[in-house]
Amino acid sequence: MGTFKIEGGHQLKGSIQPQGAKNEALQILCAVLLTPELVTINNIPDIVDVNKLISLLRKLGVKIEKIGHGSYTFQADNLNLDYLESDEFKVDGRGLRGSIMIVGPLLARFGKGYIPKPGGDKIGRRRLDTHFEGLINLGAKFRYSREEQFYGVEADKLKGTYMLLEEASVTGTANIVMAAVLAEGKTTIYNAACEPYLQQLCKMLNRMGAKISGVGSNMLIIDGVETLGGTDHTMLPDMIEIGSWIGLAAMTKSELTITNVSWDDLGVIPNVFRKLGITIEREGDNIHIPAHTNGYEIQSFIDGSILTISDAPWPGFTPDLLSIILVVATQARGSVLVHQKMFESRLFFVDKLIDMGAKIILCDPHRATVIGHDYKSTLKATTMTSPDIRAGVSLLIAALSAKGTSTIQNIEQIDRGYERIDERLRAIGAKIERIN
C-alpha cells in the first residue's frame, strides 16, 4: 500500500495542465467495441482506472497500440467473446466501475453483453437499474446470477423505442446510446444525461456514422444504422482536476495558472468557486488564480441566508467536486452548507478534517455545515487514509495547506483518478513524497 508524505504550509507557484478527462475516457474507450475499423484516441489519462479498462479490452481481443503519450489506436475486428464468460473476466470486471459500459456496445454488435457487479469507489450504492432497464427497452433479455453477482443481456436484434429514464445517469445514458446507434429504427431517450463528456461520446459516434440529434440536451433522438466506421477523437481536459487545482491554489494562498481548460465546457464550476470568494480570471483558454493573501469570503444568498452548494445533473454542479468545495470552505471567511444528494457515504471523510482542526458539523450522511477559519487557525498535520478518489485529493489539498508533515495512506485510490499527481505537484513547489 502506497503512502504520500506531505510537508504542508508552502505556497506554490507556476502552471499546471489538466489531464484528459477520466469520466470521458471510460465511455470513449468502450465505444471502440462498436466497429471493426481503426479508432485513434488522444489525450487519454495515464491513471489506474483507465489502464485497467485498456487491459480488459486487450484481453477481450481488441488490438491496441500506443502511438504517443496519451495516444492509442484501437481495433476490435477479432474479439474473443469467450473471455466474457471466463473466471478471469469475472475478476477483471469487478475491479472497475466503468466496465459496465462495455455491455451496450457488445450487445448492439454481437447480441450479448455480460458483466460482473462492478467495483469502484466506496461512496455508497450506485444502482445499475438505468443501464439494464434501457437495454431491456431496446429488446434485450436480462438475466442475473445472484450467486455469482453476474449480469447478462442478450438479443437477436435491438429495436428502437421511446424511453423516459428514471434518472439522468451519465454512464447509463452512455450505455443506452451505444446500444441504440446500431438498433433497428428510431430511439428517443428523454431525461438523458447531457454532460460535456456524454456530448463528446455522441459527437464521436456521429463521426463514426451514427445519427444522433439533440446532443447537449436531455432528449436524444437516435436513428439506428447498420454499421459504424473508424474515427479520430481527442478527449477534453478533466473538469474535476481543474476544480481540484482551483481549490489547491486558494487553500495554499498560491498563484497558479491552469492551462488549456476548455472554458466553454466548465459550466457553472468557475462561478461556484467564485461564490466561495475565490478570484478566477480568464486568460484565453487558461484559468489564472492570484495568491489569496488576504483570504476569501463566502457569499450569502440574496436574502442573507447561508450559502448552500449542492450537486445536480448537468448543467448543475458535479458531485465529484463537492469534496473539494468542502475542504476549501474550511479556511474561508463565513459558513456554507454542502449538500451531497447523490451518494450517502461521500461526506464521511470529514472526520479526518475535523481531526486536523476544521470546524465541520456533519448534519446527516448527505449534509455538512462548514464554518471557515479565515486562516486565523491553520489545519494541523495528521495521518489519514484515502477512502475514495475525490476525498483522497481533498485530504491531499488539506495536507498541503496544513502546518507540519502529514501522511496519506491508500493512495492507490488517488492514483485511480489523477495522473502522476505527486510529480506534477512537485513541479509547482509542493513538498510531497511517494513512499511504497
Buried (B, 14 or more C-beta within 10 A) or exposed (E): EBBBBBBBBBBBBEBBBBBBBBBBBBBBBBBBBBBBBBBBBBBBBEBBBBBBBBBBBEBBBBBBEEEEEBBBBBBBEEBEBEBBEEEEBBEBBBBBBBBBBBBBBBBBBEBBBBBBBBEBBEBBEBEBEBBBBBBBBBBBEEEBEEEEEBBBBBBEEBBBBEBEBEBBBBBBBBBBBBBBBBBBEBBBBBBBBBBBBBBBBBBBBBBBBBEBEBBBEBEBBBBBBEEBBBBEBBBBBBBBBBBBBBBBBBBBBBBBBBBBBBBEBBBBBBEBBBBBBBBBEEEEEBBBBBBBEEBBBBEBEEEEEEBEBBBBBBEBBBBBBBBBBBBBBBBBBBBBBBBBBBBBBBBBBBEBBEEBBBBBEBEEBBBBBBBBBBBEEBBBBBEBBBBBBBBBBBBBBBBBBBBBBBBBBBBEBBBBBBBBBBEBBBEBBBBBBBEE
